[in-house]
């Protein structure tokens, strides 16, 4: 018990909810996407290639970041996977002919630029990223 001062901060970090971690990123979409909000289940479906449209009928396609803390947080909090598990998942879709690899981009600026110019594109960026030219989707 004499190391309790070390245990409490670690335990507090583990108790941070996914919603709090998700606040560290923004889900963005091309302005052609009609929806202003998306459910967490629909977002997961889009990024796991089980959905190609949102509830409003907007066709969507995912854009992933190559890696980093924003990517790791998105994959864990919204998709319930690790990056390696996600890569394995996509490879199995490609191998079985059930899907293709999504667009993978280098970071926030590349994701924003791609989403801004690509009809139906949906991506994610860090909370502090500039989002000029795209719309922010509220995740419910």
ChimeraX attribute file (.defattr): number of C-alpha atoms within 10 A of each C-alpha:
attribute: neighborCount
match mode: 1-to-1
recipient: residues
	/A:1	6
	/A:2	6
	/A:3	7
	/A:4	8
	/A:5	9
	/A:6	10
	/A:7	11
	/A:8	11
	/A:9	10
	/A:10	10
	/A:11	10
	/A:12	9
	/A:13	9
	/A:14	9
	/A:15	9
	/A:16	10
	/A:17	10
	/A:18	13
	/A:19	12
	/A:20	11
	/A:21	14
	/A:22	19
	/A:23	11
	/A:24	15
	/A:25	19
	/A:26	22
	/A:27	21
	/A:28	25
	/A:29	32
	/A:30	24
	/A:31	20
	/A:32	17
	/A:33	22
	/A:34	16
	/A:35	17
	/A:36	14
	/A:37	15
	/A:38	17
	/A:39	14
	/A:40	15
	/A:41	13
	/A:42	18
	/A:43	24
	/A:44	18
	/A:45	18
	/A:46	21
	/A:47	23
	/A:48	18
	/A:49	18
	/A:50	13
	/A:51	16
	/A:52	17
	/A:53	17
	/A:54	19
	/A:55	12
	/A:56	11
	/A:57	11
	/A:58	15
	/A:59	18
	/A:60	21
	/A:61	21
	/A:62	22
	/A:63	25
	/A:64	22
	/A:65	21
	/A:66	14
	/A:67	15
	/A:68	11
	/A:69	12
	/A:70	22
	/A:71	21
	/A:72	16
	/A:73	23
	/A:74	27
	/A:75	20
	/A:76	17
	/A:77	19
	/A:78	19
	/A:79	19
	/A:80	13
	/A:81	16
	/A:82	16
	/A:83	19
	/A:84	9
	/A:85	12
	/A:86	17
	/A:87	13
	/A:88	12
	/A:89	15
	/A:90	19
	/A:91	15
	/A:92	15
	/A:93	16
	/A:94	13
	/A:95	11
	/A:96	9
	/A:97	9
	/A:98	11
	/A:99	15
	/A:100	14
	/A:101	16
	/A:102	14
	/A:103	15
	/A:104	15
	/A:105	18
	/A:106	12
	/A:107	19
	/A:108	22
	/A:109	14
	/A:110	15
	/A:111	24
	/A:112	28
	/A:113	16
	/A:114	20
	/A:115	26
	/A:116	22
	/A:117	14
	/A:118	17
	/A:119	17
	/A:120	20
	/A:121	24
	/A:122	30
	/A:123	28
	/A:124	25
	/A:125	24
	/A:126	20
	/A:127	15
	/A:128	10
	/A:129	14
	/A:130	12
	/A:131	21
	/A:132	10
	/A:133	14
	/A:134	23
	/A:135	22
	/A:136	19
	/A:137	20
	/A:138	14
	/A:139	17
	/A:140	11
